[in-house]
Amino acid sequence: MADVRDNIIERIRQRIKTFPAGPGLYFMKGSGDKVLYIGKAKNLRSRAASYFQPGGEITTARGPKISAHERQVIFSRAVK
């Protein structure tokens, strides 16, 4: 299961590289494309990448609510 999660995270990281570096809104979606969280950023690529850094501790950096959303996003992508 860890390999599947790692593969999904790597695909997400590759997709983030295509995001614009300017300001924008981002949506974290779970299963059924249900919106879990809406955020805004001055640099969309940088903000999105901050959620999926290798070895990063998202709970410490962003709090438990964002950490739970990140797990749902990854799980949602795994079952699609």
N, C-alpha and C positions, 0 to 999 in steps of 0.2 A: 504493500500500500504506500510505503514511503517513496518508492520509485515512481508511482503514478503521481503522487503529490509533487515531487520534484520536477517531473516532466511538465506538469500543468503550470507550475510556477515559472519554469524556464520559458514556456510559450507565452505566458503573460508578460514576462520581462522583455521578450523580443517584440511583442506588440506595442508595449509602452514606448519603445524606441522610435515608433512612428508618430507618436503624439506631438502636437505642436508645443514649442517652448514658450509660447505666450500665455496670457491669462485665459481662464475658462472654468467651466463647471465639470464635475465628474460625478458619476453615479456608481455606487456599488450595488450590484444586483445579485440576488440569490436565485433559487430555483423558480422556474416559471417567469423569469425576468422581473420578479418582484423587487422594487427598489428598496434597498435596506438603508442606504445612506446617500446623501447629496452633499458634496463639498465644493468649495471654490478655491482657486489657486492663482497666484500671480504667474507661476510657471507650471503649467499642467503636467508636462513630462516629468519634471523633477518631483512634484508632489505625488503623482501616481507611482513613480519608481520607489519613493520612500516607504511604501507599504510592502514592497517585495524585495528588500535588500537581503542578500545572503548573510546569514548569521545575525540578522537584526532581531531585536526583541520588540515586537510591535506593541505588546501590552505595556511595557515600560515607556516606549516612545509616544504612543498615542492613546493609551488607556484601554480598559477591558472591553468597552463597547465596540471600538474599532477592531480590536483583536477578534471578537466574536464574528463581526461582519466579514473580516478577511477569511476566516475559516469557512463561513457559509459560501462566500464567493468561490473559493477553491473547490469545495465540495460540489457546488452547483455545476462548475465547469467539468468536474470529473464524471458526473452522471450524464452529461449531454453527449 
